[in-house]
C-alpha cells in the first residue's frame, strides 16, 4: 500500500485515534518538538507511525 500523500494532518489523527482535532494539532506539535523540526515543517506518515507506535499500514488505511 502506498499513501497518496506524504504528510499527516490533524484531521487524519482525529480519524485514527477518535480524539478531537485539537488533540491532533497538539500531537503534531509534540512530534515536531521530539524530532527537532521547525514549526513550518510537515510531519510525515512514517514519522507519525514511529512516534505513535501504530503500524504504517493502519495509518494509511485511515488517510485514504
PDB file with SEQRES, HELIX, SHEET and CRYST1 records, atoms N, CA, C and O in Angstrom:
SEQRES   1 A   64  UNK UNK UNK UNK UNK UNK UNK UNK UNK UNK UNK UNK UNK          
SEQRES   2 A   64  UNK UNK UNK UNK UNK UNK UNK UNK UNK UNK UNK UNK UNK          
SEQRES   3 A   64  UNK UNK UNK UNK UNK UNK UNK UNK UNK UNK UNK UNK UNK          
SEQRES   4 A   64  UNK UNK UNK UNK UNK UNK UNK UNK UNK UNK UNK UNK UNK          
SEQRES   5 A   64  UNK UNK UNK UNK UNK UNK UNK UNK UNK UNK UNK UNK              
HELIX    1 AA1 UNK A   10  UNK A   17  1                                   8    
HELIX    2 AA2 UNK A   21  UNK A   34  1                                  14    
HELIX    3 AA3 UNK A   45  UNK A   52  1                                   8    
HELIX    4 AA4 UNK A   56  UNK A   63  1                                   8    
CRYST1    1.000    1.000    1.000  90.00  90.00  90.00 P 1           1          
ATOM      1  N   UNK A   1       0.831  -1.190   0.000  1.00  0.00           N  
ATOM      2  CA  UNK A   1       0.000   0.000   0.000  1.00  0.00           C  
ATOM      3  C   UNK A   1       0.869   1.245   0.000  1.00  0.00           C  
ATOM      4  O   UNK A   1       1.825   1.340   0.771  1.00  0.00           O  
ATOM      5  N   UNK A   2       0.550   2.178  -0.841  1.00  0.00           N  
ATOM      6  CA  UNK A   2       1.270   3.442  -0.848  1.00  0.00           C  
ATOM      7  C   UNK A   2       0.282   4.569  -0.599  1.00  0.00           C  
ATOM      8  O   UNK A   2      -0.808   4.582  -1.172  1.00  0.00           O  
ATOM      9  N   UNK A   3       0.655   5.499   0.240  1.00  0.00           N  
ATOM     10  CA  UNK A   3      -0.242   6.627   0.512  1.00  0.00           C  
ATOM     11  C   UNK A   3      -0.282   7.590  -0.660  1.00  0.00           C  
ATOM     12  O   UNK A   3       0.634   7.627  -1.482  1.00  0.00           O  
ATOM     13  N   UNK A   4      -1.355   8.372  -0.728  1.00  0.00           N  
ATOM     14  CA  UNK A   4      -1.480   9.365  -1.787  1.00  0.00           C  
ATOM     15  C   UNK A   4      -0.695  10.629  -1.461  1.00  0.00           C  
ATOM     16  O   UNK A   4      -0.431  11.451  -2.338  1.00  0.00           O  
ATOM     17  N   UNK A   5      -0.328  10.775  -0.195  1.00  0.00           N  
ATOM     18  CA  UNK A   5       0.455  11.937   0.210  1.00  0.00           C  
ATOM     19  C   UNK A   5       1.446  11.528   1.284  1.00  0.00           C  
ATOM     20  O   UNK A   5       1.329  10.458   1.882  1.00  0.00           O  
ATOM     21  N   UNK A   6       2.413  12.386   1.521  1.00  0.00           N  
ATOM     22  CA  UNK A   6       3.496  12.029   2.437  1.00  0.00           C  
ATOM     23  C   UNK A   6       3.271  12.539   3.857  1.00  0.00           C  
ATOM     24  O   UNK A   6       3.807  11.964   4.804  1.00  0.00           O  
ATOM     25  N   UNK A   7       2.492  13.604   4.024  1.00  0.00           N  
ATOM     26  CA  UNK A   7       2.350  14.196   5.353  1.00  0.00           C  
ATOM     27  C   UNK A   7       0.990  13.858   5.966  1.00  0.00           C  
ATOM     28  O   UNK A   7       0.051  13.459   5.277  1.00  0.00           O  
ATOM     29  N   UNK A   8       0.922  14.034   7.273  1.00  0.00           N  
ATOM     30  CA  UNK A   8      -0.295  13.734   8.012  1.00  0.00           C  
ATOM     31  C   UNK A   8      -0.824  15.025   8.630  1.00  0.00           C  
ATOM     32  O   UNK A   8      -0.049  15.901   9.015  1.00  0.00           O  
ATOM     33  N   UNK A   9      -2.132  15.133   8.721  1.00  0.00           N  
ATOM     34  CA  UNK A   9      -2.799  16.333   9.210  1.00  0.00           C  
ATOM     35  C   UNK A   9      -3.618  16.025  10.460  1.00  0.00           C  
ATOM     36  O   UNK A   9      -3.926  14.863  10.722  1.00  0.00           O  
ATOM     37  N   UNK A  10      -3.973  17.047  11.231  1.00  0.00           N  
ATOM     38  CA  UNK A  10      -4.761  16.822  12.457  1.00  0.00           C  
ATOM     39  C   UNK A  10      -6.065  16.055  12.217  1.00  0.00           C  
ATOM     40  O   UNK A  10      -6.468  15.249  13.055  1.00  0.00           O  
ATOM     41  N   UNK A  11      -6.714  16.294  11.104  1.00  0.00           N  
ATOM     42  CA  UNK A  11      -7.960  15.590  10.793  1.00  0.00           C  
ATOM     43  C   UNK A  11      -7.708  14.093  10.620  1.00  0.00           C  
ATOM     44  O   UNK A  11      -8.547  13.277  11.002  1.00  0.00           O  
ATOM     45  N   UNK A  12      -6.569  13.729  10.054  1.00  0.00           N  
ATOM     46  CA  UNK A  12      -6.206  12.320   9.925  1.00  0.00           C  
ATOM     47  C   UNK A  12      -6.028  11.686  11.305  1.00  0.00           C  
ATOM     48  O   UNK A  12      -6.497  10.575  11.550  1.00  0.00           O  
ATOM     49  N   UNK A  13      -5.356  12.392  12.189  1.00  0.00           N  
ATOM     50  CA  UNK A  13      -5.133  11.890  13.549  1.00  0.00           C  
ATOM     51  C   UNK A  13      -6.464  11.740  14.269  1.00  0.00           C  
ATOM     52  O   UNK A  13      -6.653  10.798  15.039  1.00  0.00           O  
ATOM     53  N   UNK A  14      -7.384  12.662  14.023  1.00  0.00           N  
ATOM     54  CA  UNK A  14      -8.718  12.566  14.607  1.00  0.00           C  
ATOM     55  C   UNK A  14      -9.411  11.275  14.161  1.00  0.00           C  
ATOM     56  O   UNK A  14     -10.016  10.581  14.978  1.00  0.00           O  
ATOM     57  N   UNK A  15      -9.324  10.958  12.887  1.00  0.00           N  
ATOM     58  CA  UNK A  15      -9.944   9.731  12.364  1.00  0.00           C  
ATOM     59  C   UNK A  15      -9.277   8.477  12.935  1.00  0.00           C  
ATOM     60  O   UNK A  15      -9.954   7.495  13.237  1.00  0.00           O  
ATOM     61  N   UNK A  16      -7.962   8.511  13.082  1.00  0.00           N  
ATOM     62  CA  UNK A  16      -7.223   7.339  13.554  1.00  0.00           C  
ATOM     63  C   UNK A  16      -7.475   7.086  15.034  1.00  0.00           C  
ATOM     64  O   UNK A  16      -7.731   5.952  15.437  1.00  0.00           O  
ATOM     65  N   UNK A  17      -7.405   8.137  15.843  1.00  0.00           N  
ATOM     66  CA  UNK A  17      -7.468   7.972  17.297  1.00  0.00           C  
ATOM     67  C   UNK A  17      -8.862   8.125  17.885  1.00  0.00           C  
ATOM     68  O   UNK A  17      -9.127   7.645  18.987  1.00  0.00           O  
ATOM     69  N   UNK A  18      -9.753   8.790  17.160  1.00  0.00           N  
ATOM     70  CA  UNK A  18     -11.073   9.053  17.719  1.00  0.00           C  
ATOM     71  C   UNK A  18     -11.082  10.228  18.669  1.00  0.00           C  
ATOM     72  O   UNK A  18     -12.099  10.497  19.308  1.00  0.00           O  
ATOM     73  N   UNK A  19      -9.977  10.928  18.774  1.00  0.00           N  
ATOM     74  CA  UNK A  19      -9.874  12.106  19.640  1.00  0.00           C  
ATOM     75  C   UNK A  19     -10.218  13.345  18.826  1.00  0.00           C  
ATOM     76  O   UNK A  19     -10.554  13.242  17.646  1.00  0.00           O  
ATOM     77  N   UNK A  20     -10.135  14.507  19.446  1.00  0.00           N  
ATOM     78  CA  UNK A  20     -10.504  15.752  18.783  1.00  0.00           C  
ATOM     79  C   UNK A  20      -9.417  16.223  17.819  1.00  0.00           C  
ATOM     80  O   UNK A  20      -8.274  15.768  17.872  1.00  0.00           O  
ATOM     81  N   UNK A  21      -9.802  17.144  16.940  1.00  0.00           N  
ATOM     82  CA  UNK A  21      -8.832  17.716  16.003  1.00  0.00           C  
ATOM     83  C   UNK A  21      -7.793  18.538  16.758  1.00  0.00           C  
ATOM     84  O   UNK A  21      -6.632  18.607  16.353  1.00  0.00           O  
ATOM     85  N   UNK A  22      -8.209  19.153  17.847  1.00  0.00           N  
ATOM     86  CA  UNK A  22      -7.268  19.915  18.671  1.00  0.00           C  
ATOM     87  C   UNK A  22      -6.192  18.993  19.244  1.00  0.00           C  
ATOM     88  O   UNK A  22      -5.022  19.370  19.309  1.00  0.00           O  
ATOM     89  N   UNK A  23      -6.581  17.797  19.654  1.00  0.00           N  
ATOM     90  CA  UNK A  23      -5.612  16.811  20.116  1.00  0.00           C  
ATOM     91  C   UNK A  23      -4.620  16.476  18.996  1.00  0.00           C  
ATOM     92  O   UNK A  23      -3.424  16.322  19.242  1.00  0.00           O  
ATOM     93  N   UNK A  24      -5.128  16.367  17.770  1.00  0.00           N  
ATOM     94  CA  UNK A  24      -4.274  16.094  16.621  1.00  0.00           C  
ATOM     95  C   UNK A  24      -3.242  17.185  16.405  1.00  0.00           C  
ATOM     96  O   UNK A  24      -2.082  16.902  16.105  1.00  0.00           O  
ATOM     97  N   UNK A  25      -3.669  18.445  16.561  1.00  0.00           N  
ATOM     98  CA  UNK A  25      -2.726  19.563  16.414  1.00  0.00           C  
ATOM     99  C   UNK A  25      -1.651  19.514  17.493  1.00  0.00           C  
ATOM    100  O   UNK A  25      -0.474  19.747  17.218  1.00  0.00           O  
ATOM    101  N   UNK A  26      -2.064  19.209  18.725  1.00  0.00           N  
ATOM    102  CA  UNK A  26      -1.092  19.135  19.819  1.00  0.00           C  
ATOM    103  C   UNK A  26      -0.128  17.974  19.612  1.00  0.00           C  
ATOM    104  O   UNK A  26       1.071  18.107  19.858  1.00  0.00           O  
ATOM    105  N   UNK A  27      -0.645  16.842  19.164  1.00  0.00           N  
ATOM    106  CA  UNK A  27       0.218  15.696  18.931  1.00  0.00           C  
ATOM    107  C   UNK A  27       1.240  15.985  17.830  1.00  0.00           C  
ATOM    108  O   UNK A  27       2.407  15.615  17.955  1.00  0.00           O  
ATOM    109  N   UNK A  28       0.811  16.637  16.764  1.00  0.00           N  
ATOM    110  CA  UNK A  28       1.756  17.006  15.703  1.00  0.00           C  
ATOM    111  C   UNK A  28       2.827  17.951  16.236  1.00  0.00           C  
ATOM    112  O   UNK A  28       3.996  17.842  15.863  1.00  0.00           O  
ATOM    113  N   UNK A  29       2.434  18.876  17.104  1.00  0.00           N  
ATOM    114  CA  UNK A  29       3.411  19.782  17.704  1.00  0.00           C  
ATOM    115  C   UNK A  29       4.398  19.011  18.582  1.00  0.00           C  
ATOM    116  O   UNK A  29       5.598  19.283  18.560  1.00  0.00           O  
ATOM    117  N   UNK A  30       3.892  18.054  19.350  1.00  0.00           N  
ATOM    118  CA  UNK A  30       4.767  17.225  20.181  1.00  0.00           C  
ATOM    119  C   UNK A  30       5.763  16.439  19.324  1.00  0.00           C  
ATOM    120  O   UNK A  30       6.934  16.311  19.681  1.00  0.00           O  
ATOM    121  N   UNK A  31       5.289  15.918  18.202  1.00  0.00           N  
ATOM    122  CA  UNK A  31       6.174  15.167  17.303  1.00  0.00           C  
ATOM    123  C   UNK A  31       7.229  16.088  16.712  1.00  0.00           C  
ATOM    124  O   UNK A  31       8.395  15.705  16.624  1.00  0.00           O  
ATOM    125  N   UNK A  32       6.842  17.304  16.303  1.00  0.00           N  
ATOM    126  CA  UNK A  32       7.821  18.264  15.779  1.00  0.00           C  
ATOM    127  C   UNK A  32       8.884  18.575  16.822  1.00  0.00           C  
ATOM    128  O   UNK A  32      10.073  18.622  16.507  1.00  0.00           O  
ATOM    129  N   UNK A  33       8.459  18.787  18.058  1.00  0.00           N  
ATOM    130  CA  UNK A  33       9.419  19.064  19.137  1.00  0.00           C  
ATOM    131  C   UNK A  33      10.349  17.878  19.351  1.00  0.00           C  
ATOM    132  O   UNK A  33      11.556  18.057  19.517  1.00  0.00           O  
ATOM    133  N   UNK A  34       9.799  16.674  19.347  1.00  0.00           N  
ATOM    134  CA  UNK A  34      10.581  15.462  19.559  1.00  0.00           C  
ATOM    135  C   UNK A  34      11.624  15.276  18.462  1.00  0.00           C  
ATOM    136  O   UNK A  34      12.740  14.830  18.730  1.00  0.00           O  
ATOM    137  N   UNK A  35      11.259  15.619  17.220  1.00  0.00           N  
ATOM    138  CA  UNK A  35      12.149  15.450  16.075  1.00  0.00           C  
ATOM    139  C   UNK A  35      12.985  16.695  15.776  1.00  0.00           C  
ATOM    140  O   UNK A  35      13.715  16.727  14.786  1.00  0.00           O  
ATOM    141  N   UNK A  36      12.882  17.711  16.619  1.00  0.00           N  
ATOM    142  CA  UNK A  36      13.603  18.977  16.423  1.00  0.00           C  
ATOM    143  C   UNK A  36      13.302  19.610  15.074  1.00  0.00           C  
ATOM    144  O   UNK A  36      14.205  20.076  14.380  1.00  0.00           O  
ATOM    145  N   UNK A  37      12.030  19.623  14.712  1.00  0.00           N  
ATOM    146  CA  UNK A  37      11.610  20.259  13.464  1.00  0.00           C  
ATOM    147  C   UNK A  37      11.155  21.674  13.741  1.00  0.00           C  
ATOM    148  O   UNK A  37      10.772  22.007  14.862  1.00  0.00           O  
ATOM    149  N   UNK A  38      11.197  22.498  12.719  1.00  0.00           N  
ATOM    150  CA  UNK A  38      10.695  23.860  12.796  1.00  0.00           C  
ATOM    151  C   UNK A  38       9.157  23.827  12.726  1.00  0.00           C  
ATOM    152  O   UNK A  38       8.589  22.865  12.209  1.00  0.00           O  
ATOM    153  N   UNK A  39       8.485  24.858  13.235  1.00  0.00           N  
ATOM    154  CA  UNK A  39       7.019  24.882  13.224  1.00  0.00           C  
ATOM    155  C   UNK A  39       6.397  24.788  11.834  1.00  0.00           C  
ATOM    156  O   UNK A  39       5.277  24.297  11.692  1.00  0.00           O  
ATOM    157  N   UNK A  40       7.101  25.247  10.818  1.00  0.00           N  
ATOM    158  CA  UNK A  40       6.536  25.232   9.467  1.00  0.00           C  
ATOM    159  C   UNK A  40       6.749  23.895   8.744  1.00  0.00           C  
ATOM    160  O   UNK A  40       6.200  23.686   7.662  1.00  0.00           O  
ATOM    161  N   UNK A  41       7.531  23.002   9.326  1.00  0.00           N  
ATOM    162  CA  UNK A  41       7.833  21.732   8.672  1.00  0.00           C  
ATOM    163  C   UNK A  41       6.716  20.711   8.911  1.00  0.00           C  
ATOM    164  O   UNK A  41       6.084  20.695   9.967  1.00  0.00           O  
ATOM    165  N   UNK A  42       6.492  19.867   7.913  1.00  0.00           N  
ATOM    166  CA  UNK A  42       5.449  18.852   7.986  1.00  0.00           C  
ATOM    167  C   UNK A  42       5.937  17.616   8.722  1.00  0.00           C  
ATOM    168  O   UNK A  42       7.139  17.364   8.817  1.00  0.00           O  
ATOM    169  N   UNK A  43       4.982  16.845   9.242  1.00  0.00           N  
ATOM    170  CA  UNK A  43       5.263  15.552   9.847  1.00  0.00           C  
ATOM    171  C   UNK A  43       4.820  14.489   8.842  1.00  0.00           C  
ATOM    172  O   UNK A  43       3.688  14.518   8.358  1.00  0.00           O  
ATOM    173  N   UNK A  44       5.708  13.562   8.536  1.00  0.00           N  
ATOM    174  CA  UNK A  44       5.368  12.536   7.558  1.00  0.00           C  
ATOM    175  C   UNK A  44       4.581  11.410   8.218  1.00  0.00           C  
ATOM    176  O   UNK A  44       4.545  11.280   9.442  1.00  0.00           O  
ATOM    177  N   UNK A  45       3.954  10.604   7.373  1.00  0.00           N  
ATOM    178  CA  UNK A  45       3.206   9.453   7.864  1.00  0.00           C  
ATOM    179  C   UNK A  45       4.140   8.492   8.590  1.00  0.00           C  
ATOM    180  O   UNK A  45       3.778   7.927   9.622  1.00  0.00           O  
ATOM    181  N   UNK A  46       5.326   8.311   8.054  1.00  0.00           N  
ATOM    182  CA  UNK A  46       6.311   7.412   8.669  1.00  0.00           C  
ATOM    183  C   UNK A  46       6.714   7.916  10.058  1.00  0.00           C  
ATOM    184  O   UNK A  46       6.786   7.136  11.007  1.00  0.00           O  
ATOM    185  N   UNK A  47       6.978   9.224  10.175  1.00  0.00           N  
ATOM    186  CA  UNK A  47       7.353   9.796  11.469  1.00  0.00           C  
ATOM    187  C   UNK A  47       6.229   9.641  12.484  1.00  0.00           C  
ATOM    188  O   UNK A  47       6.478   9.306  13.642  1.00  0.00           O  
ATOM    189  N   UNK A  48       4.986   9.886  12.054  1.00  0.00           N  
ATOM    190  CA  UNK A  48       3.840   9.716  12.947  1.00  0.00           C  
ATOM    191  C   UNK A  48       3.719   8.266  13.387  1.00  0.00           C  
ATOM    192  O   UNK A  48       3.475   7.989  14.561  1.00  0.00           O  
ATOM    193  N   UNK A  49       3.888   7.344  12.452  1.00  0.00           N  
ATOM    194  CA  UNK A  49       3.773   5.927  12.750  1.00  0.00           C  
ATOM    195  C   UNK A  49       4.822   5.495  13.773  1.00  0.00           C  
ATOM    196  O   UNK A  49       4.510   4.776  14.721  1.00  0.00           O  
ATOM    197  N   UNK A  50       6.043   5.927  13.582  1.00  0.00           N  
ATOM    198  CA  UNK A  50       7.120   5.574  14.511  1.00  0.00           C  
ATOM    199  C   UNK A  50       6.879   6.175  15.891  1.00  0.00           C  
ATOM    200  O   UNK A  50       7.112   5.511  16.901  1.00  0.00           O  
ATOM    201  N   UNK A  51       6.420   7.415  15.948  1.00  0.00           N  
ATOM    202  CA  UNK A  51       6.192   8.092  17.223  1.00  0.00           C  
ATOM    203  C   UNK A  51       5.023   7.473  17.979  1.00  0.00           C  
ATOM    204  O   UNK A  51       5.101   7.261  19.189  1.00  0.00           O  
ATOM    205  N   UNK A  52       3.939   7.184  17.265  1.00  0.00           N  
ATOM    206  CA  UNK A  52       2.722   6.700  17.917  1.00  0.00           C  
ATOM    207  C   UNK A  52       2.734   5.199  18.173  1.00  0.00           C  
ATOM    208  O   UNK A  52       2.001   4.714  19.035  1.00  0.00           O  
ATOM    209  N   UNK A  53       3.563   4.452  17.431  1.00  0.00           N  
ATOM    210  CA  UNK A  53       3.589   3.008  17.580  1.00  0.00           C  
ATOM    211  C   UNK A  53       2.497   2.311  16.785  1.00  0.00           C  
ATOM    212  O   UNK A  53       2.297   1.106  16.934  1.00  0.00           O  
ATOM    213  N   UNK A  54       1.789   3.053  15.947  1.00  0.00           N  
ATOM    214  CA  UNK A  54       0.752   2.482  15.092  1.00  0.00           C  
ATOM    215  C   UNK A  54       1.398   2.086  13.771  1.00  0.00           C  
ATOM    216  O   UNK A  54       2.133   2.872  13.173  1.00  0.00           O  
ATOM    217  N   UNK A  55       1.128   0.880  13.323  1.00  0.00           N  
ATOM    218  CA  UNK A  55       1.705   0.396  12.071  1.00  0.00           C  
ATOM    219  C   UNK A  55       1.369   1.337  10.917  1.00  0.00           C  
ATOM    220  O   UNK A  55       0.262   1.872  10.838  1.00  0.00           O  
ATOM    221  N   UNK A  56       2.328   1.529  10.036  1.00  0.00           N  
ATOM    222  CA  UNK A  56       2.149   2.443   8.914  1.00  0.00           C  
ATOM    223  C   UNK A  56       0.989   2.018   8.014  1.00  0.00           C  
ATOM    224  O   UNK A  56       0.270   2.870   7.491  1.00  0.00           O  
ATOM    225  N   UNK A  57       0.802   0.737   7.831  1.00  0.00           N  
ATOM    226  CA  UNK A  57      -0.292   0.242   7.005  1.00  0.00           C  
ATOM    227  C   UNK A  57      -1.650   0.640   7.584  1.00  0.00           C  
ATOM    228  O   UNK A  57      -2.576   0.969   6.844  1.00  0.00           O  
ATOM    229  N   UNK A  58      -1.758   0.606   8.923  1.00  0.00           N  
ATOM    230  CA  UNK A  58      -3.000   1.000   9.586  1.00  0.00           C  
ATOM    231  C   UNK A  58      -3.258   2.494   9.385  1.00  0.00           C  
ATOM    232  O   UNK A  58      -4.391   2.907   9.138  1.00  0.00           O  
ATOM    233  N   UNK A  59      -2.212   3.290   9.493  1.00  0.00           N  
ATOM    234  CA  UNK A  59      -2.349   4.740   9.303  1.00  0.00           C  
ATOM    235  C   UNK A  59      -2.808   5.037   7.883  1.00  0.00           C  
ATOM    236  O   UNK A  59      -3.686   5.875   7.676  1.00  0.00           O  
ATOM    237  N   UNK A  60      -2.230   4.367   6.918  1.00  0.00           N  
ATOM    238  CA  UNK A  60      -2.553   4.603   5.515  1.00  0.00           C  
ATOM    239  C   UNK A  60      -4.017   4.286   5.228  1.00  0.00           C  
ATOM    240  O   UNK A  60      -4.647   4.959   4.412  1.00  0.00           O  
ATOM    241  N   UNK A  61      -4.561   3.270   5.891  1.00  0.00           N  
ATOM    242  CA  UNK A  61      -5.977   2.924   5.697  1.00  0.00           C  
ATOM    243  C   UNK A  61      -6.897   4.080   6.052  1.00  0.00           C  
ATOM    244  O   UNK A  61      -7.928   4.272   5.408  1.00  0.00           O  
ATOM    245  N   UNK A  62      -6.536   4.852   7.070  1.00  0.00           N  
ATOM    246  CA  UNK A  62      -7.387   5.942   7.541  1.00  0.00           C  
ATOM    247  C   UNK A  62      -7.237   7.235   6.757  1.00  0.00           C  
ATOM    248  O   UNK A  62      -8.126   8.085   6.800  1.00  0.00           O  
ATOM    249  N   UNK A  63      -6.146   7.398   6.052  1.00  0.00           N  
ATOM    250  CA  UNK A  63      -5.953   8.677   5.354  1.00  0.00           C  
ATOM    251  C   UNK A  63      -6.382   8.642   3.905  1.00  0.00           C  
ATOM    252  O   UNK A  63      -6.318   9.665   3.223  1.00  0.00           O  
ATOM    253  N   UNK A  64      -6.814   7.504   3.420  1.00  0.00           N  
ATOM    254  CA  UNK A  64      -7.262   7.423   2.025  1.00  0.00           C  
ATOM    255  C   UNK A  64      -8.628   8.018   1.850  1.00  0.00           C  
ATOM    256  O   UNK A  64      -9.157   8.033   0.739  1.00  0.00           O  
TER     257      UNK A  64                                                      
END                                                                             
